[in-house]
Amino acid sequence: MLKNSKLDYLFKVTKPTKTIYMLLPLLGSFLVGNLLTPNLGYIVVHTIVFGIFYGGIYILNDLIDYQYDKKDPIKKERMISSGKITITEGILMTILLMGFGLGVSYYTNIRMFWCLLILVLINIIYDVFTKKFPYIDSFWIGSTAILKIAVGMVLLNPISILREYTLFFIMIYLLGSSLGLEKKIRELHKGQKRHFYLGKYTFKGIDFVQKAVLGIMIILLPLSNKTDLILNILLVLIYATWLYIVKKSDIKNHIYEFGENFSQGYVKDV
């Protein structure tokens, strides 16, 4: 691929450095034991389809945020806000990638199709409404982690299997939403006010919310069933370790630095 060519820009606008998040469907399949079946190829192919689909979601987000990103010192370098990809090209890419994912899933796995459709609605509502409200934004978009894992679970199983993991999904939702606040902490440390509502966040407020979430997770733990008990205990231990050990050590700074470089990777290098 030629660097700084139109083809290169079309690839970068899908934010390929975030491909790691596309592995969540594989996690879902692993949890229900499907990765050990002869249908592994089917699962991998649909995970790739999911990744292509979500590239369209990222482009859609950038299209909606276009006017705001143009004024941001970092985000103005993104493919669309910098003009390297035109609005028309972005719209066509969104239709192509999301249409591909929805079309394939509709004909091969209707359960996956409905999960993808809900993901589209969640992201649109987030971009045009909920992202304007502090704390609510993180807890709204946190629901996408549930659906990404659910996609992998329902590829080879009836939708009813999700009931066995209800509490696990609640734990994932709480953990993902709360950890999403770490991005706000990094921006507050740097004195960044990329969005007007960031000024409504405070370190004490975020700390209170995160510890409250841990408390809720601990209270819910006894409600676990045999299917998700170990998983839920593991999530609680991971989160408690993060809040009371990692965040109070120098490791936190290295993680913050990695997170910042990772989030900027698709802006500058990818």
Residue, then its C-alpha position, 0 to 999 in steps of 0.5 A: m500500500l502506497k503511503n500517503s495515497k488515497l488508498d492509504y487514507l481509506f485504510k487509515v480512516t477505519k482506525p485499524t490500530k483498534t482491531i484489538y477490540m474486534l477480538l471480543p467476539l472471539l472471546g465470546s465464542f471462547l467462553v461458550g466453548n465454540l473455539l474448540t469445535p470444527n466450526l472455528g473457521y466459521i467463527v473466524v470469518h464472522t469475526i473478520v466480517f465484524g471487524i470490517f463492519y466496525g470500521g464503518i462505525y468508526i467512520l460514521n463517528d468521525l462524520i458526525d464529529y467532523q465539525y468538532d474534530k476540525k477545531d481540536p488540536i489533535k483530532k483535526e489530523r484525522m482523515i476526514s477532519s483534515g480533508k484527506i478523505t472527503i465527506t462524500e468518500g466517508i459516507l460511501m465507505t460507511i455505507l459499504l463497510m456497514g452494509f457489508g457486515l449487515g448484509v453478510s450477517y443477515y443471510t448467514n446468521i440473523r442473531m449476529f445481524w440484530c446485534l450489529l443493528i443494535l450497535v449501530l443505534i447505540n453509536i448513533i445515539y451516543d454521537v448525537f445525544t448521550k456524549k454531551f452528558p458527563y458520566i452518562d456518556s461513558f456508561w452509555i457507550g460501555s454497553t457496546a462491550i456487551l454486544k461485541i462479546a454477545v456476537g461471538m456467543v450467538l454465532l453457534n448458539p441460540i440467543s437464549i444462551l445469553r441468559e446464562y451470562t446475564l450477570f457476567f454481562i452486567m459486570i462487563y458493562l460496569l467494568g468497561s464503563s468505569l474504565g472508560l472514565e480513565k480517558k477523562i482522567r488522562e485528559l484532565h491531567k493534561g488540562q485538555k478540554r476537547h469537549f465543553y462537558l469535560g469541564k464538568y468532570t472532576f478527579k474526585g467525582i470520577d474516583f467516587v463513581q469508580k469505587a461505587v461501581l466496584g462496590i456494586m460489583i461486589i454486592l452482585l457477586p453472590l448472585s452469580n450462577k455456576t456458569d459465570l461465577i469464576l468469570n465474575i470473581l475474576l472481573v472483580l479482582i481485576y478491577a479491585t487490583w486496578l483501583y487500589i494497586v495499579k492506580k497508586s503505583d508508577i505502573k499507572n503512568h506507563i499505562y496512561e502513556f501507552g493508552e495515549n500513544f495508542s489512541q493517537g496512533y490512528v491519528k498520526d501513524v496509521 
